[in-house]
Amino acid sequence: MTRIFLAGATGLVGGGVLALALADDRVTQVVAPTRRPLPPHPRLLNPIGDGASLPADAPWWAVDGAVCALGTTRAKAGSAAAFRAVDHDYVLAVAARVRKAGARRFALTSSMGADARSRFLYTRTKGEVEDAVRRLAFPSLTILRPGLLGGDRGEHRPMERFMDMVLRVAGPILPPAARISPAATVAALLLEAAISGGDGTHIVTSADVARIAAQGRS
């Protein structure tokens, strides 16, 4: 049986991970810190606070595996520094704390094109945090690099909605790497990696996500 830590439980992917984890008989408890309370569940431990206020020595950091589904954009965060604080600093803090407390498996949501040498803030930050998490030496590390996420975000993002529509129409003729990455597929892959990921570092690309999603529909 497995205790799972989940960062980003209120987001598109994280919400999917939370629902799947609470329904999975292999998971004895989900530790999911959020700024506002989540609906109660017998197997959910929901510390309240943001990244900066979470106690570094809390006993609930001690889990078997962790999923990090944190992510924002520069526009939503308000500045490059605020974006980096979430997508790099908070992600790395979560990874370091669960690793120090004994977690063996870590599943990270990154992005297609992640590269620490990129000229672009978004993909450069994703690449830098991937490298930093690697240095923590989790026995099992899974990094998912999805493309544009598909799913209902519950918020108004007109450009992403437009791109979602275009990619859905063009999907059959696009290479797998360029297709929409269904959030439900990404969530399922993250949870499985946190529960039963094998030793070593595993990279799951947007093409991998597209193929797995297509197999699920067949």
C-alpha positions as CSV (number, residue, x, y, z in Angstrom):
1,M,0.0,0.0,0.0
2,T,1.2,3.5,-0.8
3,R,1.1,7.0,0.6
4,I,1.2,9.7,-2.1
5,F,2.1,13.3,-1.9
6,L,0.4,15.5,-4.5
7,A,1.4,19.1,-5.3
8,G,-1.0,21.0,-7.5
9,A,-4.2,19.2,-6.6
10,T,-6.5,22.1,-7.7
11,G,-5.1,22.3,-11.2
12,L,-6.3,20.5,-14.4
13,V,-3.8,17.6,-14.2
14,G,-3.6,17.6,-10.4
15,G,-7.3,17.4,-9.9
16,G,-7.3,14.3,-12.2
17,V,-4.5,12.8,-10.2
18,L,-6.4,13.4,-6.9
19,A,-9.6,11.8,-8.2
20,L,-7.7,8.8,-9.5
21,A,-5.6,8.4,-6.4
22,L,-8.6,8.5,-4.0
23,A,-10.3,5.8,-6.1
24,D,-7.2,3.6,-6.2
25,D,-7.2,0.7,-3.7
26,R,-3.4,0.7,-3.7
27,V,-3.3,4.2,-2.2
28,T,-3.8,4.4,1.5
29,Q,-3.5,8.2,1.9
30,V,-3.1,11.2,-0.3
31,V,-1.3,14.2,1.2
32,A,-2.4,17.3,-0.9
33,P,-1.6,20.7,0.5
34,T,-3.8,23.5,-0.9
35,R,-4.5,27.2,-0.2
36,R,-8.2,26.5,0.3
37,P,-9.8,23.3,1.7
38,L,-10.6,20.4,-0.6
39,P,-13.8,18.3,-0.2
40,P,-13.1,15.9,2.7
41,H,-12.3,12.3,2.0
42,P,-11.3,9.5,4.5
43,R,-8.0,9.0,2.7
44,L,-7.2,12.6,2.1
45,L,-4.9,14.7,4.3
46,N,-5.2,18.3,3.2
47,P,-2.8,20.7,4.9
48,I,-3.8,24.3,4.3
49,G,-1.2,26.9,3.1
50,D,0.8,28.0,0.1
51,G,4.3,27.0,-0.9
52,A,6.1,29.4,1.4
53,S,4.1,28.7,4.5
54,L,4.2,24.9,4.5
55,P,6.3,23.6,7.5
56,A,9.4,22.0,6.2
57,D,9.5,19.5,9.2
58,A,5.8,18.3,9.0
59,P,5.5,14.5,9.4
60,W,3.3,14.3,6.3
61,W,6.2,14.8,4.0
62,A,7.1,11.2,4.6
63,V,5.5,9.4,1.7
64,D,6.3,6.5,-0.7
65,G,5.8,8.5,-3.9
66,A,5.0,12.0,-5.0
67,V,3.4,13.7,-7.9
68,C,4.1,17.3,-8.8
69,A,1.5,18.8,-11.0
70,L,2.3,22.4,-10.3
71,G,2.4,24.9,-13.1
72,T,1.5,28.4,-14.2
73,T,2.3,30.9,-16.9
74,R,4.1,34.2,-16.8
75,A,0.9,35.9,-17.7
76,K,-1.1,34.3,-14.9
77,A,1.7,34.7,-12.4
78,G,2.2,38.4,-13.2
79,S,5.9,38.4,-13.7
80,A,8.9,36.3,-14.7
81,A,10.0,36.1,-11.1
82,A,6.5,35.0,-9.9
83,F,6.4,32.4,-12.6
84,R,9.8,31.0,-11.6
85,A,8.8,30.9,-8.0
86,V,6.1,28.4,-8.8
87,D,7.5,26.4,-11.6
88,H,11.0,26.1,-10.3
89,D,11.4,27.1,-6.6
90,Y,8.2,25.5,-5.2
91,V,8.6,22.4,-7.4
92,L,12.1,21.9,-6.2
93,A,11.2,22.6,-2.6
94,V,8.5,19.9,-2.7
95,A,10.8,17.4,-4.4
96,A,13.6,18.1,-1.8
97,R,11.3,17.7,1.2
98,V,9.7,14.5,0.1
99,R,13.1,13.1,-0.9
100,K,14.6,14.0,2.5
101,A,11.7,12.3,4.2
102,G,12.3,9.1,2.3
103,A,10.2,9.2,-0.9
104,R,11.6,6.8,-3.5
105,R,9.4,7.7,-6.5
106,F,8.8,11.2,-7.9
107,A,6.6,12.0,-11.0
108,L,7.1,15.5,-12.4
109,T,4.9,17.4,-14.9
110,S,7.2,19.3,-17.2
111,S,6.7,20.5,-20.8
112,M,7.4,19.6,-24.4
113,G,10.6,21.4,-25.3
114,A,12.0,21.7,-21.8
115,D,15.6,22.6,-22.0
116,A,17.8,24.5,-19.5
117,R,19.6,26.2,-22.4
118,S,16.4,27.4,-24.1
119,R,16.1,31.1,-25.0
120,F,12.5,31.1,-23.8
121,L,11.6,31.6,-20.1
122,Y,8.9,28.8,-20.0
123,T,10.9,26.0,-21.5
124,R,14.2,27.1,-19.9
125,T,12.6,27.1,-16.4
126,K,11.1,23.6,-17.1
127,G,14.5,22.3,-18.2
128,E,16.3,23.9,-15.2
129,V,13.9,22.3,-12.7
130,E,14.1,18.9,-14.4
131,D,17.9,19.1,-13.9
132,A,17.6,20.2,-10.3
133,V,15.2,17.4,-9.4
134,R,17.5,14.8,-11.1
135,R,20.2,15.9,-8.7
136,L,18.1,14.8,-5.8
137,A,18.7,11.2,-6.9
138,F,15.3,9.7,-6.5
139,P,15.6,5.9,-7.1
140,S,12.6,6.3,-9.5
141,L,12.1,9.6,-11.4
142,T,9.4,10.0,-14.1
143,I,9.3,13.3,-16.1
144,L,6.3,13.9,-18.3
145,R,6.7,16.4,-21.1
146,P,3.2,16.9,-22.5
147,G,2.2,19.3,-25.3
148,L,-0.9,21.5,-25.0
149,L,-3.1,20.0,-22.3
150,G,-6.6,19.1,-23.2
151,G,-9.4,19.3,-20.7
152,D,-11.8,21.6,-18.9
153,R,-9.7,24.1,-16.9
154,G,-12.7,25.9,-15.5
155,E,-11.1,29.2,-16.3
156,H,-11.1,31.6,-19.3
157,R,-8.1,31.1,-21.5
158,P,-9.2,32.1,-25.0
159,M,-5.9,31.4,-26.8
160,E,-5.6,28.0,-25.3
161,R,-9.2,27.3,-26.2
162,F,-8.5,28.3,-29.8
163,M,-5.4,26.2,-30.0
164,D,-7.3,23.3,-28.5
165,M,-10.0,23.6,-31.2
166,V,-7.4,23.8,-34.0
167,L,-5.4,20.8,-32.8
168,R,-8.5,18.7,-32.3
169,V,-9.5,19.3,-35.9
170,A,-6.0,18.8,-37.2
171,G,-5.1,15.9,-34.9
172,P,-5.5,13.0,-37.3
173,I,-3.0,14.5,-39.7
174,L,-0.5,15.8,-37.1
175,P,2.5,13.8,-35.9
176,P,1.9,12.4,-32.3
177,A,4.2,14.9,-30.7
178,A,2.1,17.8,-32.0
179,R,-1.3,16.5,-30.8
180,I,-3.2,17.5,-27.7
181,S,-2.1,15.8,-24.5
182,P,-5.3,14.8,-22.7
183,A,-5.0,15.8,-19.0
184,A,-6.7,12.6,-18.0
185,T,-4.0,10.6,-19.7
186,V,-1.2,12.7,-18.1
187,A,-2.8,12.3,-14.7
188,A,-3.0,8.6,-15.0
189,L,0.6,8.3,-16.1
190,L,1.8,10.5,-13.2
191,L,-0.1,8.5,-10.6
192,E,1.1,5.2,-11.9
193,A,4.7,6.4,-11.8
194,A,4.3,7.5,-8.2
195,I,2.8,4.2,-7.2
196,S,4.9,1.7,-9.1
197,G,7.5,3.5,-11.2
198,G,10.6,1.4,-11.9
199,D,14.1,2.4,-11.0
200,G,15.9,5.0,-13.1
201,T,14.9,8.1,-14.9
202,H,12.0,7.9,-17.3
203,I,11.0,10.6,-19.9
204,V,7.5,10.4,-21.2
205,T,7.2,12.7,-24.3
206,S,4.2,14.4,-25.8
207,A,4.3,11.7,-28.6
208,D,4.2,9.0,-25.9
209,V,1.2,10.6,-24.3
210,A,-0.6,10.9,-27.6
211,R,0.0,7.2,-28.4
212,I,-1.2,6.1,-25.0
213,A,-4.3,8.3,-25.3
214,A,-5.1,6.8,-28.7
215,Q,-4.7,3.3,-27.4
216,G,-7.2,4.1,-24.6
217,R,-9.8,5.2,-27.2
218,S,-9.3,2.1,-29.4
